[in-house]
Amino acid sequence: MPPDLHEPLDLEGWDWVEALVQRTDEQPTFGWLNRAGEEVRKDTENLIELEQEAAAEGKYGPAGHLKRVRATMLKRYLLNFLASRNILPKYGFPVDVVELSLAKTGDPVAGKLELSRDLKLAIRDYAPGAQVVAGKALWSSDGLALRRGQTWPTYHWVVCGACGAFRQGLQDVGEACPSCQSTAELTGGRFIIPIHGFVGSRASSGPGDSQPRKPGFLETYFGAYGEDTPELQIVPELSADGHTVYVRFSHQGQITVLNRGSTSGFYVCEWCGSAEQASGRRRSKDHANPQRPGVRCTGPKPFVQLGHIYLTDVVELRFDEYMEISTAMSALHALVAAMPDLGIKRDDIDGTLDWYAQGRAAFILYDTVPGGAGHAQEVNKRLPELFAAALAKVSECECGEETACGR
């Protein structure tokens, strides 16, 4: 460790261990290790309870599925899990990396290829139906990889039809919206996290002149904070004339990335992992098993989306006034576009909206690197400078206010 860090971290007195396990009033973000353990215990208890309820009602299929979900969550690689919960440093380390496996194809070219992506990109680049050019050949994703006795972590998610607030959970979260108490029609479903990767095969055609299209696109939502939600603070430099701006910063912001495909989801077989984009046509009763070429499977193919969850540094901004979604989105992107004026690369930080009441948007600015890289923390210290840079950027823009800006 650098000598100038010995005293602040108290390496000789081992206070850094206490910081891992014990939160304090002065440092509410301390206690990362305990929070991670508590999360696993709560999730396990919930899954056992749901499994027992399903078995008591004679629903042995769903009960078995819940048992496999629990096995998967408890058998995650420990180092990956600790890094994903900010206990170990993640910046620059290859965790949450999954592969498009071509091993079962028997193709001699496939044996020389290693196609891997960070999970938040893989759910788009390797989604069922996606095609990738590698080794002068075209490869198609046929489904999701599985491990014996396990399945994929599965979460319910909804977006409130009244205020647009997002929420997720292991159990169904379709009750009244906690942000606006509305029971308006919800958009939602179930997403699975393909932690074992994907399986593919050589496409029947070769590479074309253009880049193969990816099914769907990535949608980013703010899920929640860790165990302790920080208090909102007023930003005095940005609050005037009856308008107040609030801010809070956290190392434990939960970002959820979803891919709903081109038609709002995918059909994924629970037995073999075979998957396809959902469409209006009727599903066949059997399908090819991507894990065992030449074998057919008759397993159930529920309708799901693909997702990924990670923790990172976030800055949340709230304004005490009503905003249309178009206004809020434009303002958010103006702030993100102004990041280079603070010396932060545009790709290193991003933003999304989180609606805490009807017409009331929270702006979430977050590090794109899971675990955080310090950019959001820097933004939190320089908010007036960021707002001034964003205002200058949109004031000097030559496009009309009613159009989208290509710059």
Secondary structure, 3 states (H helix, E strand, C coil): CCHHHHHHHCCCCCHHHHHHHCCCCCCCCCCHHHHHHHHHHHHHHHHHHHHHHHHHCCCHHHHHHHHHHHHHHHCCCHHHHHHHCCCCCCCCCCCCEEEEECHHHCCCCHHHCCCEEEHHHHHHHCCCCCEEEECCEEEEEEEECCCCCCCCCEEEEEECCCCCCEEEECCCCCCCCCCCCCCCCCEEEEEECCCCCEEEEECCCCCCCCCCCCCCCEEEEEEECCCCCCCCEECHHHCECCECEEEEEEEEEEEEEEECCCCCCEEECCCCCEEEECCCCCCCCCEECCCCCCCEECCCCCEEEEEEEEEEEEEEEEECCCCCHHHHHHHHHHHHHCHHHHCCCHHHEEEEEEEEECCEEEEEEEECCCCCCCHHHHHHHCHHHHHHHHHHHHHCCCCCCCCCCCC
